[in-house]
Amino acid sequence: MGRAGSGLGKHGLGLIREGQSRIESSWSHLLLRIGDKSPEYGTSADFKDHIETCFGVLRRELEHSEEEILKVLLDCAEQLPHKIPLYGTLIGLMNLENEDFVRKVVEKTQANLQDGLDSGNCNRIRILMRFLTVLMCSKVIQPSSLVVVFETLLSSAATTIDEEKGNPSWQACADFYITCILSCLPWGGAELMEQVPEEIERVMVGVEAYLSIRRHASDTGLSFFEDDDETENGEKDFLEDLWSRVQDLSNNGWKLDSVPRPHLSFEAQLVAGKSHEFVPISCPEQHHSSSTLSVINHGQQKHEAELKYPQRIRRLNIFPASKAEDLQPIDRFVVEEYLLDVLFFFNGSRKECASFMVGLPVSFRYEYLMAETIFSQLLMLPQPPFKPIYYTLVIIDLCKALPGAFPAVVAGAVRTLFEKIADLDMECQTRLILWFSHHLSNFQFIWPWEEWAYVLDLPKWAPQRVFVQEVLEREVRLSYWDKVKQSIENAPGLEELLPPKGGPNFIFSVEGDRERTELHALSADLCNMVKGRAAAHDIITWVEKSVLPVHGLEVALKVVVQTLLDIGSKSFTHLITVLERYGTVIAKLCPDQDKHAMLIAEVGYYWKNNAQMAAIAIDRMMGYRLVSNLAIVRWVFSPENIDQFHTSDHPWEVLRNAVSKTYNRISDLRKEISSLKKAIISAEEAAAKAKVELEAAESKLSLVDGEPVLGENPAKLTRFKSNAEKTKEEEVSVRESLEAKDALLARALDENKALFLSLYKNFSIVLTERLPDPSRAGTLRELKSTNADSMAVDLEESAAMEVDNENGRQKSQSNGGRTSNGYNIGEKEQWCLSTLGYVKAFSRQYASEIWPHIEKRDVIYWTSAGM
């Protein structure tokens, strides 16, 4: 099993539910559960018994349910691809008795494969080619037909990377085609070599020739670990690695343990079957030559190609060879395929997903490989195939399904990643923090924190210390402060890293012995007005007459924002209600970007003890357009927040929310515009039809004594006129809606452009101020090894040793934060590393939106940098 692409209609979960809904058809259950330990097959776990049982039932049902069986059988092959050898053998047996049915299977498979090629559906192409390979093993199609498919893809790939005939920018497409060829060979390489040795050897030579002229695919910017970007020159890329594994398989006589070969049990019968013709497929036309493309256009097309034909997995080697399962390289590849397919097809049902993942058709254990594969997807860059919460739930279910094995494997993965956290990509660090805190919340927050208590001796900017701090902060969000404190009782010193326990920081609170000033009275008056459900315009009038003239804007803003936030502090619902009801009051006080920045600062001050609520409040205010995304960028790059870039996720969380919301507005508008364009076509067709009907009715008028007389029923004619007018009005209405959405999209795109230009301008300014001279550190590796003394930050410390007043523990401040634990990267250096990591993360995630403005962005960067 493994991850698949998109658009196969119903995923595996839907297929299973569809089968379960067919109460009357036991054959569908047999198809779905073939190869599984299930009641449908009694106590037998033998593939041969399953195939014979299923074949016996299908043979009887074909006469009554041929079309339905055809559909379900092909759906099973596409959506349960780890069972393809079983379905292939089953079809081979059916071919012995009903050649016409199997001919339809072959024809439909060809049509689906051609559709996949035309639409660029990577997973349909890959899985159907595997299906064809297995059909060849079962004598359903000729080996030569499969070779023709291989050679078609090989020819297209070679043309694509040809400088004159193709477009090397689209090498991702060419690489994908070659990957499809090679990934079929574990399922049928032995048969091909036995039956058509010269033809398959010709394909292998062609693949080798392709590999010799293609460009090595670099994972720069997409590696899990920063150092990998600078050390990958001598390493194989994904396709080169797969080619090496296939060569090893060939040298080993095509023997492997991970692919079941049930057709061998029926070989004597299958050989009598008729091999059906497989109509040749064709690849889409090549993209235009890139000979005249600029560097930027080439990069943009390359990015587009990689989005359409993504690399399926980037391997995350967490465990040392001594711990991981001792598997042949090709077996590791096949099991990865199985796991990725299951993760894709069962993304709507984590329990089914976990059940299939622990029941793969292999005879060896693979818990370590399974963990590495899941984590590779969770941490995949620029983004995981599915939302991270999905992988969180799958890991939880796997821990419950394999309680004696998988929890220990997951814990080992966490420990290993924690040891390497300083080198882990910043986006991956964030995802790991979110996953780990959520995972622990499902297991009573149990973790041997004493193992990590040493982080307290590390400088505050050390990535391991920051990781523990952020995990604890996220745990508090998912539970409550006292519960999380109790969970670290074996390492009580870590309480130092917990977020503040206090609630809102309401400066006009009248609790206790606080002095009550005139501003307290104003706040109380406003609170009473809100409780009395005063209208927003009445409050605006009160502010303009009673507060602004006497105290000025800054005080008025403080009184209004602090008081409204306090009223909305009880819950998220309270906050929304306050913003919806009195947002216009805030908008009146904060009409421009300068005031927006003041507003955000006030929100940050009120919620300084609760980063989650601060982020939520700012995000909601942006949603109601009370603050702009540019103001949020300005706030994030304020001196106070800049100093936190390497020690806290809080400013980055607010920035991520702002950029994501801006991007989502554009995405939503594009979807709405696409729907409206389809609606216009429908409205035009309806209007045209109504017009034709009206004209036909009107043409039946006749002249009597020189006067027109209705030939049609007057009432009917009136109805036709009304319908024509109505459909025309609907068409106009849809067009007006489209124009309005187009205008909103244009505005959103302008906002998006301004956002990214502002973001990169600010990045360039702060980095230029802090990065060392390129002659001293031109790469991240050199930056890390720069003399820590020279990178020390001249902030407040002047003494060589600083004493922690709470517990008397001494923390070394000399030598750039060098400690007995070996973390010797200085604060300024770590600040640069962290900030550069976030630059990379934003650039990667929003590359599609950034590419159109890349030239402008470069101009701003170099201008800001003074170069």
C-alpha angles and dihedrals in degrees: 000000000000145000119300133197125248148286104040089136109236115027124219093280091055090048092053093047089048089053092047090052092059095083092166097051114070089173091073091056090049091052093048096046100039109134093016129107096252141141090251090072099035116217096332118112095174114119092214092056091048093051093048092048094048093044091052092055096042092050090059095044098047093085092057104030107026098137094045093047090049091053096045093044093054092043089053092050091051099040101035097040095160085070095051094112089058094048091045092054091046091054090047090057091046088053089065092062107024113030092168093060092049090047087059090050090054093046093048091047090052091049092049092048091050089049090051091052093047094049096038093240097165098189096048089051094048096046096044091051088054088049091052090050091054091046087055090053089053092051093248094122131020119261088233090060090056091048089054089055090050093049092048091056092042092052092049091049093050091049092049095059093042108113093217105034102030143023117262089197085078096055088125088070092048092048090051092055091051090047089054091054095048094043090058093060099077087060098046113002093111093053093045092050091048098046106029106016096158094049095048090045088054089054091049091051089049091051091049090050090050091051090051094059104034121093119257105256110238121210092199109151092014100069119116092226124048094223090057089068089063101038103044096093093098095039127095119249120230097274094044089050092050090050089053091051092049090050089053089050090051092049088050092058093259090288118149137153102218102068118070114221104200092157089075089067089060099035095119090056099038094055089070093059125106117252110226128220115258111207110229116257127222131216122230117269116279120260118253119281116275095213092112098038119121119231090259094048090048090052092047093051091045089053091049091051093049090051092052095041104029125183104256099221140006106205117238107201101201103155128059118246090253091064104034121081115278099240135155110259091245092051089054089052093050094048089049088054091051093049095046092049092052091048089053103042096042099043088122094057118043093183094054088044093054091045093054093042093058092044104056117153095255132109098219135070119261109171094127093048090047091053092048091049094050093046090047088058095043091052098035115137138261085013138331119261089246136020112290091241089069093060090045091057093044091053090049091051092046090052088054093044093049103028094160096053119014102057090058091048091051091048090051090051091051092050092049094048090047090055089053097039094114090063097039116111112262093240089050090050090054093049092047091052092050093046096046095048091049092046093052091048087064093053102048091269089282114166133137093251091170087076089065099037088106090075086082087071092054122089115270091253096053107121093229091054092046090049093055091044093052094045090053091047091052091047090056088054090054095045131000135287099255092049092053091045089054090052091060096048090120088061103032092169089072088073083086088070096050116107117255113287095216125103129223120347098227107176093194095055113138095200120122122355097325116147113252116223135181089268090056088055092050090050091050091049090052091047091052091049091053092047087051088054094242114184118257093243090055091054091047089053090049092051093048094048105032108026113026098050093050105034107019133232100297094055092041091053091048093050095046098042096042092047096046091046090050091051089050095043098093095079145339089264091054090052092051092048092051093047093047093047101039104020089111089062090057091043090054091053094043109042099149142038095267091056091043088059090051090050093052091048090053091051090050091050094049092049098034089127094050116050092180095058091044090054092046093049093049091046092051091047090054089050090056090044092242089128129028127229088242090058090051090052089050091051093047090054094048114123093253093056096039088062088058098050092104100034106042138037092208100096091041092051090054091047093047090052092051095048092044093051091049091049093045091054089057093045092050092048092049090052092048091048091050090052092047092052089055089046090053091055090051092045092049091051092048092048092048091049092049091048092052091049091050094047090049091052093046092049089065092070114120134199120244116180087345092304124112114247124190113253091188127062106279092224091052092050090050089052091051091050092049092049092048091051092046095050091047090051090050090051091050090047093053091047090052090050090051092050090050092049091046089054091049090049092051089051092047091050090051089050090048092051092048090048096054094042090052092045095052093042089056092045091052093049097051094041093048089054094052111026115101121242110286089237088065099039121010098159136038090253091054090045090055092050096046112124103278093213092062091047095053114125118240097219121126103316116097100154123082092234129038120201120218102228094205098061106003092243114153119227121198114238097172127094094030095298097313109170139178087261090065102247102139104162114120124234097250090047092050090047089056093047093049095045093047087050091056092046088056092046095053093043092051098045096047099033093126091057094042100049095074089057099038096113092050090046092053091050091052092047096052093041091051091046090052093237 
